[in-house]
Amino acid sequence: MKNFSDAAFSPEVIEIMTRAFDASVAALPDPVQAAHVNLIAESILRTADAGEHDAAVLQRIALMELQIRA
């Protein structure tokens, strides 16, 4: 996973990111692979750090990136 140690998010953005993450993981077929969960988390962190703060958009981007990488 990429190093996001310099990223900082407000509590509101963390809540949005959490919603996007939970919804993204819930959309995965069973069995859920740890590698897919990590890719989703990295995508959401990277996209939110770039300024996107809409949970639906974060989820959509994460799942699209997962499809491309998988």
N, C-alpha and C positions, 0 to 999 in steps of 0.2 A: 504494500500500500504506500502511496505517495505520502511524504511528510507534510502535514498540515499544521505544524507547530506554530507558524506565524499567523494563522487564521484566527480571527476573533469574531464571535457572533453574539448578538444580543439574546436575551432569554426568549424574546418573541420569535426570532429567527430559528433558534434551536427547537422551539415547539413546532414550527412549520416544517423544519427538516425531519423531525421525529415522525410527524404525520406522514410525510412523503416516504420515508424509509419503511414504516410499518405497512403502509398500503402497497408499496412495491414488493416487499417480501411476501405479503399475503397473496399477491397476484401470481407468484411463482407456483409451478406445479410441484407436487410431492414426488420424490423426496427433494427437499430444498438443499442445495449444495452450499457449503461454506464459502467456496470461491465466488459463487454468484452473489451471496450476501455482501462479501467484501467489495465486489465491483459496484454494487448498488450504493454502498456507503461512500465509496470513493467518488463516484459520480455526483452524488448529492452534495458532498462537501465541496468538490471542485466547482460545481455549478452555483451553489449558494455563495461561495467565496467570490465568484465572478459577478455577483449582484442579483441573481434571480432569487426571489423570495416568495414565489407562488407554489404551494404544495403540489398542485396538480401538474404544473410544468416541471417541477423537480422530479416527480414520479415518472412522468412521460419520458423525459430525457434519460433517466436512469434505466428504464426498461428498454428503450431504444438502443442505448449504448450496450446493454447486456446482450441484446439480440445480435448486434454487430460483432461483438467479441466472442460470443459463444459458438 
